[in-house]
Amino acid sequence: MRLCDSETVRLRPFIAALLLVFTCARAEKRVIFIGLDGADWRLLDRFVADGTMPRLGEILQRAERRVLLTQHPPLSPLVWTTMMTGVSPLEHRILDFTRFHPRTRQQEPITSDERAMPAIWSMVESRGKRVGVFGMWATYPAEPGVVLTDRDLPRDFIAATEFTHQRAMAWIREQKPHLAIVYFQGTDEIGHFTSGDVEKARPYFRRIDEILGEYRALAEKLDAELVIASDHGFDWGGSHPESSTATATAAKWHRNEGVYLRWPREQAQRENIRVDQICGMLLEMLDVPKGGGLPARQAGGTPAPQDEALAKLKALGYLGSTAPAPSNATGTRTPQSFNNEGLILREAGRVDEAERAFVQALAIDVGYASARQNLDDLLATRGVTRLRANDCRGAAADLRRVAKESALLWASIAAAEGCLGNERAAEEAVRKSLALDPNQPELRHLVD
């Protein structure tokens, strides 16, 4: 049947509209993000080369590959929340593995309502797009878009890997979300539990390779991009005097260099990126503007089963004690959270604020050795800096607050007191320095 010219003219806008709708639907962007905690290119490249991870090797043939630089301290809840919000822990306020529940005062795994900034799933959801999040840190209580929280997982990392993967694959296939975030902690846990033994880790990473192959196939089916990233690296095969599961030393096995790849892309080595850039990159891939006006969650929540989660953190060396809040702790924050905040502030050059954070940590737990050491280091460093700047009074005040005595400390105090004209105090400090280290001829002649 041939349409007359007038009918053709009338149909043209309708046809154009149909084509526009069809084109827009086809161009709808999707991303599957896989988080592999502690994944390290040095191990992954080795496993690709020796045939342990052939599917990752295939992905890398068409992927943009980069080194992802972590933040300090490189602790999972802090780093992943930075990745998911695009801001520093000083802004998002997830500063520890645990908190004190505001009502029960029991210690519990860190919660989503401690987070002061919106996460990417809230930003994407607010634009009417579908999101599914599985197993990510600090997602309990669940917000819209969170399907499986970090509290919903089995304690055993192999069981948790399979549970997370099966739930995520089934949901993504059915729901076809614009953004799926699937997090696996086992890639870090096995490093700690085996003290970086590559051969003991090989079977688990072979399974991870199979899982990555399934997500690559699913991304292809959904016409989605696949992003794989870690929060930091891990020193596989390294030689460490420190335990990989002791509270004070577990994080010393972490390396600054994590992994990032984006598939499918032109195969190329790109410049390094930081963890705080990931959120913005994912939003750009989805054509979603970064949202800052979403409401923050308020601290609260209902107590949930947590014994297994706390036991797991303790076994990994991320938690020294599961004791409830002491009587002098008025909020939800642990001494560890103040200590971590102090480390971040000190690295940012905000020394006075860092000092206050370390002091707050010690106010809650006077015996907290890490906070005491960090405060001592800060006071000693600032004291010497002030001495060199001829701020003798400030130097003496800082140096005399250092708790751990050393010959160098007392020599520095002697210099500060001498600068102030306090000869008796300076002589006393020299004698204390010599008592700790008699082999200081330049000081010895001052009192002989």
PyMOL commands that set and color helices and strands:
alter all, ss='L'
color gray80, all
select helices_A, chain A and resi 5-26+41-49+54-61+76-85+89-92+112-114+120-125+150-152+157-175+186-193+198-221+250-253+275-285+307-315+335-347+351-364+369-388+392-399+407-419+423-436+441-447
alter helices_A, ss='H'
color red, helices_A
select strands_A, chain A and resi 31-36+64-69+98-100+107-109+131-134+146-148+179-184+225-229+233-234+254-255+257-263+268-269+273-274
alter strands_A, ss='S'
color yellow, strands_A
deselect
rebuild
show_as cartoon
